[in-house]
Amino acid sequence: MDTTSPRIAVYPGSFDPITLGHLNVMERVSRLFDHLIVGIGINIEKQTMFEPEERAEFVRTATAHLENIEIRTFHGLAVQFVKECGARIMVRGVRPITDIPAELTMMMANRRLAPEVETLFMIADGELAHVSSSLIKQIAPVAGEEELCRFLPRNVADAVRAKMTIREQAY
């Protein structure tokens, strides 16, 4: 008997930090599914700006207006996490030009690992489609708070600016 639900979707990612593009995808996906689980991936080999608990809290705060979202952290393969959540849909937020080839490769690998899990690609709306956590890390040292708020929820922009100030003081 199949215990998974097609009405549960899982959106895994590092969300380091969550951007307005991520939030846009979460808002839209939450309207399509009964329950959306946002999985904060923990990769001990990856240098992150924020700790998993901080990232989870940023997502929790940014999505507080959405009633059907749950935030969890996970280790290991995203497709395995999706299965552990009892879902059959993995959401991947993609930027139109830069992400598609790598995401297609990952989708095909995931299909081999878990053929029962489907991947749903979502592109953030218009002016948010190019925003990534990597972009934020590049511009944060030179951007002001108002500039960062064009890409990040305000509380996250404040935390990024604070993190940049601490790093600047360390040098």
C-alpha positions in Angstrom: 0.0 0.0 0.0 1.3 3.5 -0.9 1.5 5.7 2.2 2.6 8.8 0.3 0.3 11.7 -0.4 0.2 13.7 -3.7 -1.1 16.7 -1.7 2.2 17.1 0.2 5.1 18.8 -1.5 8.6 19.2 -0.2 10.9 22.1 -1.1 14.4 21.3 -0.1 17.3 23.7 -0.2 20.0 25.3 1.8 18.2 28.7 2.0 21.4 30.4 3.2 19.7 32.8 3.4 16.1 32.6 2.2 15.5 35.2 -0.5 12.3 36.8 -1.8 12.6 34.5 -4.8 12.5 31.5 -2.4 9.6 33.0 -0.6 7.7 33.7 -3.9 8.1 30.0 -4.8 6.9 28.9 -1.3 3.8 31.1 -1.4 2.8 29.8 -4.8 3.5 26.2 -4.0 1.5 26.5 -0.7 -1.5 27.4 -2.8 -1.2 24.3 -4.9 -0.7 21.7 -2.1 -2.4 21.0 1.2 0.9 20.9 3.0 4.3 22.2 2.1 7.4 21.0 4.0 10.4 23.3 3.5 13.6 21.2 4.1 16.7 23.1 5.3 19.5 20.9 4.1 22.5 20.5 6.3 25.8 19.8 4.6 28.7 19.8 7.0 31.2 20.1 4.1 29.6 23.4 2.9 30.6 26.7 4.3 27.4 28.5 5.2 26.6 32.1 6.3 24.0 31.0 8.8 23.6 28.0 11.1 20.7 25.6 10.2 18.6 26.8 13.2 19.0 30.4 12.1 18.0 29.5 8.5 15.0 27.6 9.8 13.9 30.6 11.9 14.3 33.0 8.9 12.1 30.7 6.8 9.6 30.3 9.7 9.4 34.1 10.1 9.1 34.8 6.4 6.3 32.2 6.0 4.4 33.0 9.1 1.4 34.2 7.0 1.1 30.8 5.4 -0.8 28.3 7.4 0.1 25.1 5.6 3.9 25.2 5.8 6.2 23.2 8.0 10.0 23.8 8.3 12.4 20.9 9.0 16.1 20.3 8.8 17.6 17.3 7.1 20.9 15.6 6.4 21.7 13.5 3.3 19.9 13.3 -0.1 17.0 15.6 -0.7 15.1 12.9 -2.5 15.4 10.6 0.5 14.1 13.4 2.7 11.1 13.8 0.4 10.3 10.1 0.8 10.8 10.3 4.6 8.2 13.1 4.6 5.7 10.9 2.9 5.6 13.0 -0.2 5.8 12.3 -3.9 6.5 15.9 -5.1 9.9 17.6 -4.7 9.8 21.3 -5.6 12.9 22.9 -7.0 13.2 26.6 -7.4 15.1 27.4 -10.6 16.5 30.4 -12.3 15.7 30.2 -16.0 19.2 30.4 -17.5 21.7 29.2 -14.9 20.0 26.3 -13.1 18.1 24.2 -15.7 21.0 22.0 -16.9 22.1 21.0 -13.4 18.6 20.6 -12.1 17.7 18.3 -15.0 20.7 16.2 -14.3 19.7 16.0 -10.6 16.1 15.2 -11.5 17.2 12.3 -13.7 19.5 10.9 -10.9 16.6 11.3 -8.4 14.3 9.4 -10.7 16.8 6.5 -10.6 17.0 6.7 -6.8 13.3 7.2 -6.2 11.1 6.7 -9.3 7.9 7.5 -7.2 9.1 11.1 -6.5 8.3 13.7 -9.2 10.2 17.0 -9.4 8.2 20.2 -9.9 10.3 23.1 -11.2 9.1 26.6 -10.2 10.6 29.9 -11.4 10.2 32.9 -9.1 8.1 35.7 -10.5 9.6 38.3 -12.8 12.1 40.5 -11.1 12.9 37.8 -8.5 13.8 35.0 -11.1 17.5 35.8 -11.0 17.9 36.1 -7.2 20.0 33.5 -5.4 21.7 33.1 -2.1 25.0 33.2 -3.9 24.1 36.5 -5.4 23.3 37.9 -1.9 26.6 36.7 -0.6 28.4 38.6 -3.4 26.5 41.9 -3.1 26.0 41.9 0.7 29.5 43.4 1.6 28.8 46.5 -0.6 25.0 46.8 -0.6 23.0 48.9 1.8 20.1 47.7 3.8 17.5 49.1 1.4 19.3 47.5 -1.5 19.3 44.1 0.3 15.6 44.5 1.0 14.9 44.3 -2.7 16.1 40.7 -2.5 15.5 39.5 1.1 12.9 39.7 3.8 13.7 42.6 6.1 14.6 40.5 9.1 17.0 38.5 6.9 18.5 41.6 5.4 19.2 42.9 8.9 20.8 39.6 9.8 23.0 39.6 6.7 24.1 43.2 7.3 24.9 42.3 10.9 26.9 39.3 9.7 28.8 41.4 7.2 29.6 44.0 10.0 31.0 41.2 12.2 33.2 39.9 9.4 34.4 43.4 8.5 35.4 44.0 12.2 37.3 40.7 12.2 39.6 42.0 9.4 
